[in-house]
Amino acid sequence: TGRADAEPAERMRSELPHAIRERYRPTAATDAVGAAIVGADLVVMRAGGSSIAEVAACGRPMVLIPYPHAGGHQLANAPPPGRGRRRRPHRRRRLHRSRAPPGGGPDGRRQGRAGARMAAASRAFGRPDAAGAVVALLQSLVAG
């Protein structure tokens, strides 16, 4: 969430029914990003290119909130639904639970068919072998 939003996120979590509340762990930051992505039913994040690639490599559905500053450079990474179903862009500067993007099920966790489609598209877009492919390309260039 970032430091500024950690406390409000925890307050919102505390208002959830117990069975749902235990599934959410808002944190200001984590060094275990990979584990957090793999364990997520839905990833809500900014629309940075490398971050999108990491989540897609894990095959997780994502809701993208493009960074609203710096000339809107992240908008191109978050096409409207229909042009890239692996993710759902959200163009508000801040989210409020009453205006949350669609995708969650009645228990706040299951994504249903829309989430399954988004996850499948994310897996299809992802390149879990990207590091190996780059190494192979570099080796072929060096070998001439």
Phi, psi and omega in degrees: 000337191089157185299319184295331184255001183297314182294312176299323179295320179293323176298315179297320178299318183294339179274351179285155173301148187309313184299328179274319183306321183291346180274348185248138179224080178295137177224152178291324180194161177211146173273345182264055184298316180302314179295322179295320180293310182299325181278356185271142171279330181209133180254123177253121190202171171291171187253040176289141185302313182290325177295318177299317180298319180297314182292319179296322178297332177272352177070031181261142174290152184219147170250122183258135177239093184303139176302124188278002183246190176057041176073015178066033185297341181272351181300324180293337179278352185233076180293157177299154176307139183109328176262347181194083188285001178287350184208158177240116179281150177224120190260014176278151178291324181224146178263149172231144186301332178286347180240022182298143178298152181292162176141331182278152177271182183296336179265006178079002184237305185292133184265352178063201183295321181298315179295322178295319177295317179297318179295318179296318178294323178297315178299320180294326180280328185295153178232078180299341180265013187302316181299315178296322179295321178294316178300315180298319178297314180297319179297321179292326178291320180292320181291339177082000000 
